[in-house]
Structure formats: C-alpha cells, structure tokens
Amino acid sequence: MTHQFWLWIGFAALVAAALYVDLFLASRKHHAVGMKEAGIWYAVWMSLAFLFAGGVFVFLSAEKSLQFLTGYLIEQSLSVDNMFVFILIFSYFRIEPRHQPRILKWGILGAVLMRFLFIFAGAALLERFHWMIYVFGAFLVYTAYGMAFGGEKEFNPGTHPFFKRVMKVIPLGGFDGDRFFTRTAGAWAATPLFLTLIIIEFSDVVFALDSIPAIFAVTTDRFVVYTSNIFAILGLRALYFLLAGMVRAFAYLKYGVAVILAFVGVKMLVSKVFPVSTAASLAVVALILSSSIAFSVARPPERRG
C-alpha cells in the first residue's frame, strides 16, 4: 500500500475525531460562542492542518506539502470574505447567537460532502479537458474584478427565485427554540433556522465555484486539493465567530482576497508559457493576505482623510 493511502486513512481518522469533539461533544450545550472560545478552536484547527502538512512532507514530498499549505491558505483567505456573507444571512433572519453554532455545524458537514463531489468532478474535467483550466482562470479573474469593483450587494432571499421556490415547497413556520421543524396548525413546517441552513449550504456551493478552481491552479492532485480544502472548511465555524466579533476591523481584506483570486486566475491562464512555482505562489498569497490585514489595522476607514 502506498504512503498516500495511509495518509488518506490518517486524514479520515483525524477529521472524524476532531469533528466529533468540536461539533458534538463541545457543542452539546447550545450557547453563543465568544471570541476566546472561537480563537482557541481556530488555533486547534490550524495546528491540525500544519501537523497534517508535516505528515505530507514526511510521507510524500516537500513539494506536496507546499501545495497543501498553499491550497489551505488560499481557501482560508477566500473563506474570510464568505464569512461576512454568513453574518449578513444570520442578521437577515434574526438568528440569535446561541442558535448560530447549530446551523453552522450542519452547514459544515454538508460542505464536506459537497466539496468532495465538486473537487473530484473538477479534477476529472481537467484530466479529460485540459483547456478547462483556462475557463477556470478567466472565471477567477472575472470574480476578482466583481469582488473589488462590484460594490456591496444586499442579500435578500425573499426576492431570490431559488429561495422563493423553496419557501413554496416547504411551509415556513415561526421559531421554535433550536428546532429546524415545528408543528403549526397540526402540520409540520420549517422554522427560519432550517431555511437559514438551506441558504448557508447554497452559499457554500457558490463559494466553491471560486475556491476550488483557485486551488486547481496550485495542483490537480485530488488528495492535496481535497485535504487542504477540508481542513480550511473545518475551521470555518470558529473563524465565523472570530470575525463576527470584529466585523469591521479588516476593511481592506476583500481587496486582498480579490487580488489573490486575480493572481491565481492569471497563473492558470499563463501556466503553459510562464509556470509559477508552488513556493512562489505560497509566498505571494501570504504576502497579499497579511498586507491587506495589516493595512486595515493601520488605516481603518474612519481615519481616512
């Protein structure tokens, strides 16, 4: 059996154990997650990701380990911007902070499954139709432009065709504690918590259209793409509550994320003529992300003259 096979086994065991502790044991009591608790869990997930990168280094190669870290960092940077959308969704449906962890828990489990399907389908497409890499690259550049110059778009599921259809199919009732379904006039109806969960899952599908092509710019190795993507996703719950506590702290972060998307998109488009090494990609992504955060802290919007 190959080293990669045992890494798959180790990855599955590590993720299953950490998910059980984080999502089921630690969250038995529904409560609002504070920044201290979120920070501890985020540090735990980051430590596990770097520990796994060390295993990839030892059992596969330094290049694969760098690819894993680059993919992980790209997904993390894209996830930061996505978390602000989640904040907006929870605010729209007036979901209390103590109920948000339960929605994010099931949202993350659904995202793990959907990313598996998306990544392996995307890898198969690139193997069969290599020209798709240029489609992915152009899509990322277009997305980067929209993120940087498209302005803020108000999220309103009540006017969105998809969610209007969902609400027609699934009867919607009122809040009933932390339940996803309740009985109204003798019939079962979904609570706003369930509708919020559907929207979170739908949002992740949209986010995957950005993040997965971005990681394919680093490598097409399914193992590296999937494991780096999943390790980033598993820290999203903690990341959300960290950002919710400092939602306006990083005003320029979305521009940094847009530059990262543009960089990986251009990298895809010129890959045949001007290939960029994994180490260089990791350095560029880390520099852009840290610079946008540092600039946000040093020059917040209210101080601009």
Contacts in CASP RR format, 6 or more apart in sequence:
PFRMAT RR
TARGET T0000
AUTHOR 0000-0000-0000
METHOD contacts of the structure
MODEL  1
MTHQFWLWIGFAALVAAALYVDLFLASRKHHAVGMKEAGIWYAVWMSLAF
LFAGGVFVFLSAEKSLQFLTGYLIEQSLSVDNMFVFILIFSYFRIEPRHQ
PRILKWGILGAVLMRFLFIFAGAALLERFHWMIYVFGAFLVYTAYGMAFG
GEKEFNPGTHPFFKRVMKVIPLGGFDGDRFFTRTAGAWAATPLFLTLIII
EFSDVVFALDSIPAIFAVTTDRFVVYTSNIFAILGLRALYFLLAGMVRAF
AYLKYGVAVILAFVGVKMLVSKVFPVSTAASLAVVALILSSSIAFSVARP
PERRG
3 59 0 8 1.000
3 60 0 8 1.000
4 59 0 8 1.000
4 60 0 8 1.000
4 223 0 8 1.000
6 59 0 8 1.000
7 55 0 8 1.000
7 56 0 8 1.000
7 59 0 8 1.000
7 60 0 8 1.000
7 223 0 8 1.000
7 227 0 8 1.000
8 223 0 8 1.000
11 52 0 8 1.000
11 227 0 8 1.000
11 230 0 8 1.000
14 48 0 8 1.000
14 52 0 8 1.000
15 230 0 8 1.000
15 231 0 8 1.000
15 234 0 8 1.000
18 44 0 8 1.000
18 45 0 8 1.000
18 48 0 8 1.000
18 234 0 8 1.000
19 109 0 8 1.000
19 234 0 8 1.000
22 41 0 8 1.000
22 44 0 8 1.000
22 45 0 8 1.000
22 234 0 8 1.000
22 237 0 8 1.000
23 105 0 8 1.000
23 108 0 8 1.000
23 109 0 8 1.000
23 237 0 8 1.000
26 41 0 8 1.000
27 101 0 8 1.000
27 102 0 8 1.000
27 105 0 8 1.000
30 98 0 8 1.000
30 99 0 8 1.000
30 101 0 8 1.000
30 102 0 8 1.000
30 178 0 8 1.000
31 98 0 8 1.000
31 101 0 8 1.000
32 96 0 8 1.000
32 97 0 8 1.000
32 98 0 8 1.000
32 100 0 8 1.000
33 97 0 8 1.000
33 100 0 8 1.000
33 101 0 8 1.000
33 237 0 8 1.000
33 238 0 8 1.000
33 241 0 8 1.000
34 241 0 8 1.000
34 245 0 8 1.000
35 241 0 8 1.000
35 242 0 8 1.000
35 245 0 8 1.000
35 246 0 8 1.000
37 241 0 8 1.000
38 238 0 8 1.000
38 239 0 8 1.000
38 240 0 8 1.000
38 241 0 8 1.000
38 242 0 8 1.000
39 238 0 8 1.000
39 242 0 8 1.000
40 238 0 8 1.000
41 235 0 8 1.000
41 237 0 8 1.000
41 238 0 8 1.000
42 235 0 8 1.000
42 238 0 8 1.000
42 239 0 8 1.000
42 242 0 8 1.000
45 231 0 8 1.000
45 234 0 8 1.000
45 235 0 8 1.000
45 238 0 8 1.000
46 235 0 8 1.000
48 231 0 8 1.000
49 72 0 8 1.000
49 228 0 8 1.000
49 231 0 8 1.000
49 232 0 8 1.000
50 69 0 8 1.000
52 68 0 8 1.000
52 227 0 8 1.000
52 231 0 8 1.000
53 65 0 8 1.000
53 68 0 8 1.000
53 69 0 8 1.000
53 72 0 8 1.000
54 65 0 8 1.000
55 65 0 8 1.000
56 64 0 8 1.000
56 65 0 8 1.000
56 68 0 8 1.000
56 224 0 8 1.000
56 227 0 8 1.000
57 64 0 8 1.000
57 65 0 8 1.000
63 278 0 8 1.000
64 219 0 8 1.000
64 221 0 8 1.000
64 224 0 8 1.000
66 278 0 8 1.000
66 279 0 8 1.000
66 282 0 8 1.000
67 218 0 8 1.000
67 219 0 8 1.000
67 221 0 8 1.000
67 224 0 8 1.000
67 228 0 8 1.000
67 278 0 8 1.000
68 224 0 8 1.000
68 227 0 8 1.000
68 228 0 8 1.000
69 228 0 8 1.000
69 282 0 8 1.000
70 218 0 8 1.000
70 228 0 8 1.000
70 278 0 8 1.000
70 281 0 8 1.000
70 282 0 8 1.000
70 285 0 8 1.000
71 214 0 8 1.000
71 215 0 8 1.000
71 218 0 8 1.000
71 224 0 8 1.000
71 225 0 8 1.000
71 228 0 8 1.000
71 229 0 8 1.000
71 232 0 8 1.000
72 228 0 8 1.000
72 231 0 8 1.000
72 232 0 8 1.000
73 282 0 8 1.000
73 285 0 8 1.000
73 286 0 8 1.000
73 289 0 8 1.000
74 211 0 8 1.000
74 214 0 8 1.000
74 215 0 8 1.000
74 218 0 8 1.000
74 260 0 8 1.000
74 264 0 8 1.000
74 285 0 8 1.000
75 211 0 8 1.000
75 214 0 8 1.000
75 215 0 8 1.000
75 228 0 8 1.000
75 229 0 8 1.000
75 232 0 8 1.000
75 233 0 8 1.000
76 232 0 8 1.000
76 239 0 8 1.000
76 289 0 8 1.000
77 256 0 8 1.000
77 257 0 8 1.000
77 260 0 8 1.000
77 285 0 8 1.000
77 288 0 8 1.000
77 289 0 8 1.000
78 207 0 8 1.000
78 210 0 8 1.000
78 211 0 8 1.000
78 214 0 8 1.000
78 257 0 8 1.000
78 260 0 8 1.000
78 261 0 8 1.000
79 207 0 8 1.000
79 211 0 8 1.000
79 232 0 8 1.000
79 233 0 8 1.000
79 236 0 8 1.000
79 239 0 8 1.000
80 239 0 8 1.000
80 243 0 8 1.000
80 250 0 8 1.000
80 253 0 8 1.000
80 257 0 8 1.000
81 147 0 8 1.000
81 253 0 8 1.000
81 254 0 8 1.000
81 257 0 8 1.000
82 203 0 8 1.000
82 204 0 8 1.000
82 207 0 8 1.000
83 236 0 8 1.000
83 239 0 8 1.000
83 240 0 8 1.000
83 243 0 8 1.000
83 244 0 8 1.000
84 243 0 8 1.000
84 247 0 8 1.000
84 254 0 8 1.000
85 155 0 8 1.000
85 203 0 8 1.000
86 104 0 8 1.000
86 200 0 8 1.000
86 203 0 8 1.000
86 240 0 8 1.000
87 240 0 8 1.000
87 243 0 8 1.000
87 244 0 8 1.000
87 247 0 8 1.000
88 155 0 8 1.000
89 155 0 8 1.000
89 196 0 8 1.000
89 199 0 8 1.000
89 200 0 8 1.000
89 203 0 8 1.000
90 100 0 8 1.000
90 103 0 8 1.000
90 196 0 8 1.000
92 155 0 8 1.000
92 156 0 8 1.000
92 157 0 8 1.000
93 192 0 8 1.000
93 195 0 8 1.000
93 196 0 8 1.000
94 192 0 8 1.000
95 103 0 8 1.000
95 192 0 8 1.000
95 193 0 8 1.000
95 196 0 8 1.000
98 178 0 8 1.000
99 177 0 8 1.000
99 178 0 8 1.000
99 193 0 8 1.000
100 240 0 8 1.000
100 241 0 8 1.000
101 237 0 8 1.000
101 241 0 8 1.000
102 178 0 8 1.000
102 193 0 8 1.000
103 193 0 8 1.000
103 196 0 8 1.000
103 197 0 8 1.000
103 200 0 8 1.000
104 200 0 8 1.000
104 236 0 8 1.000
104 237 0 8 1.000
104 240 0 8 1.000
105 237 0 8 1.000
106 197 0 8 1.000
107 197 0 8 1.000
107 200 0 8 1.000
107 201 0 8 1.000
107 204 0 8 1.000
108 233 0 8 1.000
108 234 0 8 1.000
108 235 0 8 1.000
108 236 0 8 1.000
108 237 0 8 1.000
110 201 0 8 1.000
110 204 0 8 1.000
111 201 0 8 1.000
111 204 0 8 1.000
111 233 0 8 1.000
111 236 0 8 1.000
112 230 0 8 1.000
112 233 0 8 1.000
112 234 0 8 1.000
114 201 0 8 1.000
114 204 0 8 1.000
114 205 0 8 1.000
114 208 0 8 1.000
115 208 0 8 1.000
115 212 0 8 1.000
115 226 0 8 1.000
115 229 0 8 1.000
115 230 0 8 1.000
115 233 0 8 1.000
116 226 0 8 1.000
118 205 0 8 1.000
118 208 0 8 1.000
118 212 0 8 1.000
119 212 0 8 1.000
119 222 0 8 1.000
119 225 0 8 1.000
119 226 0 8 1.000
119 229 0 8 1.000
120 222 0 8 1.000
120 226 0 8 1.000
122 132 0 8 1.000
122 212 0 8 1.000
122 216 0 8 1.000
123 216 0 8 1.000
123 220 0 8 1.000
123 222 0 8 1.000
123 225 0 8 1.000
125 132 0 8 1.000
126 132 0 8 1.000
126 133 0 8 1.000
126 216 0 8 1.000
126 220 0 8 1.000
127 220 0 8 1.000
133 216 0 8 1.000
133 217 0 8 1.000
133 268 0 8 1.000
133 271 0 8 1.000
134 268 0 8 1.000
134 269 0 8 1.000
136 213 0 8 1.000
136 216 0 8 1.000
136 217 0 8 1.000
136 265 0 8 1.000
136 268 0 8 1.000
137 213 0 8 1.000
137 217 0 8 1.000
137 264 0 8 1.000
137 265 0 8 1.000
137 266 0 8 1.000
137 268 0 8 1.000
137 269 0 8 1.000
138 265 0 8 1.000
138 269 0 8 1.000
139 209 0 8 1.000
139 213 0 8 1.000
140 210 0 8 1.000
140 213 0 8 1.000
140 214 0 8 1.000
140 217 0 8 1.000
140 261 0 8 1.000
140 262 0 8 1.000
140 264 0 8 1.000
140 265 0 8 1.000
140 268 0 8 1.000
141 261 0 8 1.000
141 262 0 8 1.000
141 265 0 8 1.000
141 266 0 8 1.000
141 269 0 8 1.000
143 210 0 8 1.000
143 261 0 8 1.000
144 258 0 8 1.000
144 259 0 8 1.000
144 260 0 8 1.000
144 261 0 8 1.000
144 262 0 8 1.000
144 265 0 8 1.000
145 258 0 8 1.000
145 262 0 8 1.000
146 258 0 8 1.000
147 254 0 8 1.000
147 257 0 8 1.000
147 258 0 8 1.000
147 261 0 8 1.000
148 254 0 8 1.000
148 255 0 8 1.000
148 258 0 8 1.000
148 259 0 8 1.000
157 163 0 8 1.000
157 195 0 8 1.000
157 199 0 8 1.000
158 164 0 8 1.000
158 167 0 8 1.000
162 202 0 8 1.000
163 195 0 8 1.000
163 198 0 8 1.000
163 199 0 8 1.000
166 195 0 8 1.000
166 198 0 8 1.000
167 195 0 8 1.000
170 189 0 8 1.000
170 190 0 8 1.000
170 194 0 8 1.000
170 195 0 8 1.000
171 184 0 8 1.000
171 187 0 8 1.000
171 188 0 8 1.000
171 189 0 8 1.000
171 190 0 8 1.000
172 189 0 8 1.000
172 190 0 8 1.000
172 191 0 8 1.000
172 192 0 8 1.000
172 195 0 8 1.000
173 182 0 8 1.000
173 184 0 8 1.000
173 189 0 8 1.000
173 190 0 8 1.000
173 191 0 8 1.000
173 192 0 8 1.000
174 182 0 8 1.000
174 184 0 8 1.000
174 189 0 8 1.000
174 191 0 8 1.000
174 192 0 8 1.000
175 191 0 8 1.000
175 192 0 8 1.000
175 193 0 8 1.000
176 182 0 8 1.000
176 191 0 8 1.000
177 191 0 8 1.000
178 193 0 8 1.000
179 191 0 8 1.000
179 193 0 8 1.000
180 190 0 8 1.000
180 191 0 8 1.000
180 193 0 8 1.000
180 194 0 8 1.000
180 197 0 8 1.000
181 188 0 8 1.000
181 189 0 8 1.000
181 190 0 8 1.000
181 191 0 8 1.000
181 194 0 8 1.000
182 188 0 8 1.000
182 189 0 8 1.000
182 191 0 8 1.000
183 189 0 8 1.000
210 261 0 8 1.000
211 229 0 8 1.000
212 225 0 8 1.000
212 229 0 8 1.000
213 265 0 8 1.000
213 268 0 8 1.000
214 260 0 8 1.000
214 261 0 8 1.000
214 264 0 8 1.000
214 265 0 8 1.000
215 225 0 8 1.000
215 228 0 8 1.000
215 229 0 8 1.000
216 225 0 8 1.000
216 268 0 8 1.000
217 264 0 8 1.000
217 265 0 8 1.000
217 267 0 8 1.000
217 268 0 8 1.000
217 271 0 8 1.000
217 281 0 8 1.000
218 224 0 8 1.000
218 225 0 8 1.000
218 264 0 8 1.000
218 278 0 8 1.000
218 281 0 8 1.000
219 225 0 8 1.000
219 278 0 8 1.000
248 300 0 8 1.000
248 301 0 8 1.000
249 296 0 8 1.000
249 297 0 8 1.000
249 300 0 8 1.000
250 292 0 8 1.000
250 293 0 8 1.000
250 296 0 8 1.000
250 297 0 8 1.000
251 296 0 8 1.000
251 300 0 8 1.000
251 301 0 8 1.000
252 292 0 8 1.000
252 295 0 8 1.000
252 296 0 8 1.000
253 292 0 8 1.000
253 293 0 8 1.000
253 296 0 8 1.000
255 292 0 8 1.000
256 288 0 8 1.000
256 289 0 8 1.000
256 291 0 8 1.000
256 292 0 8 1.000
257 289 0 8 1.000
257 292 0 8 1.000
259 288 0 8 1.000
259 292 0 8 1.000
260 285 0 8 1.000
260 288 0 8 1.000
260 289 0 8 1.000
263 284 0 8 1.000
263 285 0 8 1.000
263 288 0 8 1.000
264 281 0 8 1.000
267 276 0 8 1.000
267 281 0 8 1.000
END
